[in-house]
């Protein structure tokens, strides 16, 4: 008789600390030129803006048995959220999502939503290489999906030295 494995009720996590290897900004803007029958939209334009940070995993911490899949690279898409800080929900379950894509072994991808002012202030800091490491905590990474509970890029935490 086959034994059925019961799912664990405990949340699992995987914390990755990564070096910042590269970053790029992907931006596109489009204006709707004509009405398309049957397509209702409240915006006459479309704007897509995000920052992609790619890093190499320096260390990995988890509260479960070691994962068979070893991630070597993490790619995080940071997306600006144009919501006043006072209107942010205080009971957020996750700040983003994580996933793997078929055929890409050793790579974990993720999306994190940031306040717009934080998002736009990252560009000059990345351009002058102030941030060299980031960390991301993924909850319940099972199969190919999970949720991002924490994303951190902090120049003081990761001991960046400034000239006197």
HELIX and SHEET records of a PDB file:
HELIX    1   1 UNK A   85  UNK A   87  5                                   3    
HELIX    2   2 UNK A  116  UNK A  127  1                                  12    
SHEET    1   A 8 UNK A  13  UNK A  31  0                                        
SHEET    2   A 8 UNK A  45  UNK A  62 -1                                        
SHEET    3   A 8 UNK A  73  UNK A  81 -1                                        
SHEET    4   A 8 UNK A 107  UNK A 115  1                                        
SHEET    5   A 8 UNK A  96  UNK A  99 -1                                        
SHEET    6   A 8 UNK A 145  UNK A 152 -1                                        
SHEET    7   A 8 UNK A 133  UNK A 142 -1                                        
SHEET    8   A 8 UNK A  13  UNK A  31 -1                                        
END                                                                             
